């Protein structure tokens, strides 16, 4: 007996929606990085912005904590270190 598996490819609409969410996330991350780079925030305020950005990212992409931490967390850490001399 032969078993066939049907996989449904995502619709173009779903692909477009995910692309929009990715684009929005990139804009949010870049704005957060630029704001921190400006140096007008206290380290606590900057850390709060990073945490808020992470929360929004996880609302947009539920269950992707590890992905966020692998891709964006190092960028935020480098910026925080550069601006505030934090590790």
PERA-V825768 format. One record per backbone hydrogen bond with DSSP energy under -0.5 kcal/mol. CO is the residue of the C=O (numbers start at 1). NH is the residue of the N-H. Records with the same first field share a line. If there is no record, write none. Layout:
CO: NH ; NH
//
This chain:
2: 4
4: 6
5: 7
6: 8
7: 9
11: 15
12: 16
13: 17
14: 18
15: 19
16: 20
17: 21
18: 22
19: 23
20: 24
21: 25
22: 26
23: 27
24: 28
25: 29
26: 30
27: 31
28: 32
29: 33
30: 34
31: 35
32: 36
33: 37
34: 38
35: 40
36: 39
42: 46
43: 47
44: 48
45: 49
46: 50
47: 51
48: 52
49: 53
50: 54
51: 55
52: 56
53: 57
54: 58
55: 59
56: 60
57: 61
61: 64
64: 68
65: 69
66: 70
67: 71
68: 72 ; 73
72: 76
73: 77
74: 78
75: 79
76: 80
77: 81
78: 82
79: 83
80: 84 ; 86
81: 85
//
